[in-house]
């Protein structure tokens, strides 16, 4: 009886000592988020002095949550903290699975594993009120931006500008060659072509037949082609965010940025996040496309008339 008690006490002491080696706790700022919104998960580690190294194992994703950024720091009590920036396109009641951390002890190369607690969340979908004002999908975040957050955008912007210049140069040369080889023939203006294509999509009644993804792809491709043909924007090969960035420097589109944002965001959610829009959202998508083409055509005509009058006045 005494021997079994000693063995039990020794086993209990070993278990407690290992439990004290590393304790992890995960928490979030809120339990309610919108689909696609950044989720800030904080993991705090209570470590014993004999721990030599520790690091999180996941690099790209945690269950249905995509890892956007991981930053390690220490608080005023010298506790180690990992800040995870996550996002997900699944809605409903869900949870962040336990996160595994690998660690080693001094004088021992054996890799040990510790996990955090689960964190329960509720992810809401995006609701659009066609009668209300068009708003952004998510409000501006107060989280501080780091240089590495800006770096990908700066690189992408530089590449985009170089691509635009290259595209403009070769497009100009191609048009010059075609003009010299082929007789001049009337072409359908981009505005008329876009409106005719939108009417064709409307007549085909795609979403009414259950072809929702094909419907949103057709509408956004018409708008992309209109922007490329009318303004020389490289829209067919760009992402929605890249197109919005280009439109910010286009005077004809300055008053329509919210319409563009809503049109492309809804289409991206349908194509990439399996979002199921309502009937009102289907109808709103086509109305926004018509409004964008007609408004930009009117703005362009007004600007050209103004420039013509100014030239006549100067002459």
C-alpha positions as CSV (number, residue, x, y, z in Angstrom):
1,X,0.0,0.0,0.0
2,X,2.8,2.4,0.9
3,X,4.7,1.6,-2.4
4,X,1.6,2.3,-4.5
5,X,1.1,5.6,-2.7
6,X,4.7,6.7,-3.4
7,X,4.4,5.8,-7.1
8,X,1.1,7.7,-7.3
9,X,2.7,10.8,-5.7
10,X,5.7,10.7,-8.0
11,X,3.4,10.4,-11.1
12,X,1.3,13.3,-9.8
13,X,4.4,15.4,-9.2
14,X,5.7,14.8,-12.7
15,X,2.3,15.7,-14.2
16,X,2.1,18.9,-12.2
17,X,5.7,19.9,-13.1
18,X,4.9,19.5,-16.8
19,X,1.7,21.5,-16.4
20,X,3.7,24.3,-14.9
21,X,6.2,24.3,-17.8
22,X,3.9,26.2,-20.2
23,X,0.4,27.6,-19.8
24,X,-1.4,29.3,-22.8
25,X,-4.5,31.4,-22.8
26,X,-6.3,32.7,-25.9
27,X,-8.8,35.5,-26.0
28,X,-10.3,38.0,-28.4
29,X,-11.6,41.6,-28.1
30,X,-15.1,40.7,-29.1
31,X,-17.2,37.6,-29.9
32,X,-19.2,39.3,-32.7
33,X,-17.6,39.9,-36.1
34,X,-18.8,40.6,-39.7
35,X,-17.8,38.2,-42.4
36,X,-14.4,39.1,-43.8
37,X,-13.6,41.4,-40.8
38,X,-10.2,41.2,-39.1
39,X,-10.2,39.2,-35.9
40,X,-7.6,40.0,-33.3
41,X,-6.7,36.9,-31.3
42,X,-4.2,37.3,-28.4
43,X,-2.3,34.3,-26.9
44,X,-0.6,34.9,-23.5
45,X,2.0,32.4,-22.3
46,X,3.0,31.7,-18.7
47,X,6.4,30.1,-19.0
48,X,8.7,28.5,-16.5
49,X,12.4,29.4,-16.4
50,X,13.5,26.1,-17.9
51,X,11.8,26.7,-21.2
52,X,14.4,27.5,-23.8
53,X,12.3,28.1,-27.0
54,X,8.6,28.4,-27.9
55,X,6.8,29.1,-31.2
56,X,3.3,28.7,-32.7
57,X,3.0,25.8,-35.2
58,X,0.3,27.1,-37.6
59,X,1.5,29.5,-40.2
60,X,-1.3,29.9,-42.8
61,X,-4.6,28.9,-41.2
62,X,-6.3,27.8,-38.0
63,X,-9.4,25.7,-39.0
64,X,-11.6,27.9,-41.2
65,X,-9.7,31.0,-40.1
66,X,-6.9,32.4,-42.4
67,X,-3.8,33.8,-40.6
68,X,-3.0,37.3,-42.0
69,X,-0.3,38.3,-39.6
70,X,1.5,37.1,-36.4
71,X,3.4,39.4,-34.1
72,X,5.2,38.4,-30.9
73,X,5.7,40.9,-28.0
74,X,6.0,41.1,-24.2
75,X,3.7,42.9,-21.7
76,X,4.8,44.9,-18.6
77,X,5.0,41.7,-16.6
78,X,7.4,40.2,-19.1
79,X,4.9,37.6,-20.3
80,X,5.2,36.5,-23.9
81,X,2.2,37.4,-26.1
82,X,1.4,36.4,-29.7
83,X,-1.1,38.6,-31.5
84,X,-2.8,36.8,-34.4
85,X,-4.7,38.7,-37.1
86,X,-7.3,36.3,-38.6
87,X,-10.2,36.4,-41.0
88,X,-12.9,34.0,-42.2
89,X,-15.6,34.0,-44.9
90,X,-17.8,31.4,-43.0
91,X,-20.8,32.8,-41.1
92,X,-22.7,31.6,-38.1
93,X,-21.7,30.3,-34.7
94,X,-18.2,29.0,-34.8
95,X,-15.0,28.7,-32.8
96,X,-11.3,29.2,-33.1
97,X,-9.7,25.7,-32.6
98,X,-6.9,25.2,-30.0
99,X,-3.6,26.5,-31.3
100,X,-0.6,24.3,-30.9
101,X,2.7,25.7,-29.7
102,X,6.0,23.7,-29.8
103,X,8.6,24.3,-27.0
104,X,11.8,22.7,-25.7
105,X,13.5,22.7,-22.3
106,X,17.0,23.6,-21.4
107,X,19.3,20.7,-21.9
108,X,16.6,18.7,-23.7
109,X,16.1,18.6,-27.5
110,X,12.7,16.8,-27.2
111,X,10.0,18.9,-28.7
112,X,6.9,19.3,-26.5
113,X,3.5,20.5,-27.5
114,X,1.1,22.7,-25.6
115,X,-2.3,24.1,-26.8
116,X,-4.5,27.0,-26.1
117,X,-8.2,27.0,-25.2
118,X,-10.9,27.2,-27.8
119,X,-12.5,30.7,-28.5
120,X,-16.2,30.8,-29.5
121,X,-17.3,33.5,-32.0
122,X,-20.4,34.5,-34.0
123,X,-19.7,35.6,-37.6
124,X,-22.5,37.7,-39.2
125,X,-23.1,37.9,-43.0
126,X,-23.4,41.1,-45.0
127,X,-26.9,42.6,-45.2
128,X,-27.6,45.3,-47.8
129,X,-30.6,47.7,-47.5
130,X,-31.5,48.8,-51.1
131,X,-33.5,51.7,-49.6
132,X,-30.7,53.0,-47.4
133,X,-27.3,54.6,-48.0
134,X,-24.6,52.5,-49.4
135,X,-21.9,51.9,-46.8
136,X,-18.6,50.2,-46.6
137,X,-18.5,46.5,-45.7
138,X,-16.6,47.2,-42.5
139,X,-15.7,50.4,-40.7
140,X,-12.1,51.7,-40.5
141,X,-10.0,49.8,-37.8
142,X,-8.1,51.6,-35.1
143,X,-5.4,48.9,-35.0
144,X,-1.9,50.5,-35.7
145,X,-0.4,49.8,-39.1
146,X,3.1,48.5,-39.3
147,X,5.6,49.0,-42.2
148,X,5.2,45.4,-43.2
149,X,1.5,46.0,-43.6
150,X,2.1,48.8,-46.1
151,X,5.0,47.1,-47.9
152,X,2.9,44.7,-50.0
153,X,0.6,47.5,-51.1
154,X,3.6,49.7,-52.0
155,X,5.1,46.9,-54.1
156,X,1.8,46.2,-55.7
157,X,1.3,49.9,-56.5
158,X,4.8,50.1,-58.1
159,X,4.2,47.0,-60.1
160,X,0.8,48.3,-61.1
161,X,2.2,51.6,-62.3
162,X,4.9,49.9,-64.3
163,X,2.3,47.5,-65.8
164,X,0.0,50.4,-66.7
165,X,2.8,52.3,-68.4
166,X,3.9,49.1,-70.3
167,X,0.3,48.3,-71.3
168,X,-0.3,51.9,-72.4
169,X,2.9,51.9,-74.5
170,X,2.2,48.6,-76.3
171,X,-1.5,49.4,-76.7
172,X,-0.6,52.7,-78.3
173,X,1.9,51.0,-80.7
174,X,-0.6,48.2,-81.5
175,X,-3.3,50.7,-82.3
176,X,-0.9,52.7,-84.5
177,X,0.0,49.5,-86.4
178,X,-3.6,48.5,-86.8
179,X,-4.6,51.9,-88.0
180,X,-1.9,51.9,-90.7
181,X,-2.8,48.4,-91.9
182,X,-6.6,48.4,-91.8
183,X,-9.1,50.9,-93.3
184,X,-11.0,53.0,-90.8
185,X,-14.3,51.5,-89.8
186,X,-16.9,52.7,-87.2
187,X,-16.6,51.1,-83.8
188,X,-19.2,50.7,-81.1
189,X,-18.5,53.2,-78.3
190,X,-17.7,51.5,-75.0
191,X,-20.8,53.0,-73.3
192,X,-23.2,51.6,-75.9
193,X,-21.5,48.2,-75.9
194,X,-21.7,48.0,-72.1
195,X,-25.4,49.0,-72.0
196,X,-26.2,46.5,-74.7
197,X,-24.4,43.8,-72.8
198,X,-26.2,44.6,-69.6
199,X,-29.5,44.4,-71.3
200,X,-28.6,41.0,-72.7
201,X,-27.7,39.8,-69.2
202,X,-31.0,41.1,-67.9
203,X,-32.9,39.3,-70.7
204,X,-31.1,36.0,-70.1
205,X,-32.5,36.0,-66.5
206,X,-29.5,34.1,-65.1
207,X,-30.1,34.4,-61.4
208,X,-33.8,33.6,-61.8
209,X,-32.6,30.2,-63.2
210,X,-30.3,29.6,-60.3
211,X,-27.1,30.7,-62.2
212,X,-26.1,33.2,-59.5
213,X,-22.4,32.9,-59.9
214,X,-22.6,33.2,-63.7
215,X,-24.9,36.3,-63.3
216,X,-22.5,38.2,-61.0
217,X,-19.4,37.2,-63.1
218,X,-21.2,38.5,-66.3
219,X,-22.2,41.9,-64.7
220,X,-18.7,42.6,-63.3
221,X,-16.9,41.5,-66.5
222,X,-19.1,44.0,-68.4
223,X,-18.1,46.8,-66.0
224,X,-14.4,45.8,-66.2
225,X,-14.4,45.7,-70.0
226,X,-16.1,49.1,-70.1
227,X,-13.4,50.6,-67.8
228,X,-10.7,49.1,-69.9
229,X,-12.1,50.2,-73.3
230,X,-13.3,53.6,-72.2
231,X,-10.5,54.7,-69.8
232,X,-7.6,52.4,-70.5
233,X,-7.7,50.9,-67.0
234,X,-6.3,47.4,-66.8
235,X,-9.5,46.1,-65.3
236,X,-9.9,42.6,-66.8
237,X,-6.7,41.3,-65.2
238,X,-6.9,43.2,-61.9
239,X,-8.5,42.3,-58.6
240,X,-11.5,44.4,-57.3
241,X,-9.2,46.2,-54.8
242,X,-6.7,47.1,-57.5
243,X,-9.5,48.5,-59.7
244,X,-10.9,50.6,-56.8
245,X,-7.4,52.0,-56.3
246,X,-7.1,53.0,-60.0
247,X,-10.6,54.6,-59.9
248,X,-9.6,56.9,-57.0
249,X,-7.4,58.8,-59.5
250,X,-10.0,58.9,-62.2
251,X,-12.1,62.1,-62.1
252,X,-15.0,60.6,-63.9
253,X,-15.4,57.9,-61.2
254,X,-14.8,60.1,-58.1
255,X,-18.5,60.3,-57.3
256,X,-19.2,56.6,-57.9
257,X,-16.7,54.9,-55.7
258,X,-19.3,53.6,-53.2
259,X,-21.3,52.1,-56.1
260,X,-18.2,50.4,-57.5
261,X,-17.3,49.1,-54.0
262,X,-20.7,47.6,-53.4
263,X,-20.9,46.0,-56.9
264,X,-17.5,44.4,-56.7
265,X,-17.8,43.3,-53.0
266,X,-21.1,41.5,-53.5
267,X,-19.8,39.8,-56.6
268,X,-16.6,38.7,-54.8
269,X,-18.5,37.3,-51.9
270,X,-20.7,35.3,-54.3
271,X,-17.7,34.0,-56.3
272,X,-15.2,33.3,-53.5
273,X,-17.2,33.0,-50.2
274,X,-20.3,31.1,-51.4
275,X,-22.5,34.0,-50.3
276,X,-26.2,33.7,-51.3
277,X,-27.6,37.2,-52.0
278,X,-31.3,38.1,-51.7
279,X,-33.6,39.0,-54.6
280,X,-33.1,42.7,-53.7
281,X,-29.3,42.3,-53.9
282,X,-29.6,40.6,-57.3
283,X,-31.6,43.5,-58.7
284,X,-29.4,46.1,-57.0
285,X,-26.3,44.6,-58.7
286,X,-27.7,45.3,-62.2
287,X,-29.1,48.7,-61.2
288,X,-25.6,49.7,-59.9
289,X,-24.0,48.5,-63.2
290,X,-26.5,50.6,-65.3
291,X,-25.9,53.6,-63.0
292,X,-22.1,53.4,-63.3
293,X,-22.1,53.2,-67.1
294,X,-24.7,56.0,-67.7
295,X,-23.3,58.3,-65.0
296,X,-19.7,58.0,-66.2
297,X,-20.8,58.6,-69.8
298,X,-22.7,61.7,-68.8
299,X,-19.8,63.0,-66.8
300,X,-17.4,62.4,-69.7
301,X,-19.7,64.2,-72.2
302,X,-20.1,67.2,-69.8
303,X,-16.3,67.4,-69.4
304,X,-15.6,67.2,-73.1
305,X,-18.2,70.0,-73.9
306,X,-16.6,72.2,-71.2
307,X,-13.1,71.6,-72.6
308,X,-14.4,72.3,-76.2
309,X,-16.0,75.6,-75.1
310,X,-12.8,76.6,-73.3
311,X,-10.7,75.9,-76.4
312,X,-13.2,77.9,-78.5
313,X,-13.0,80.8,-76.1
314,X,-9.2,80.7,-76.1
315,X,-9.2,80.6,-79.9
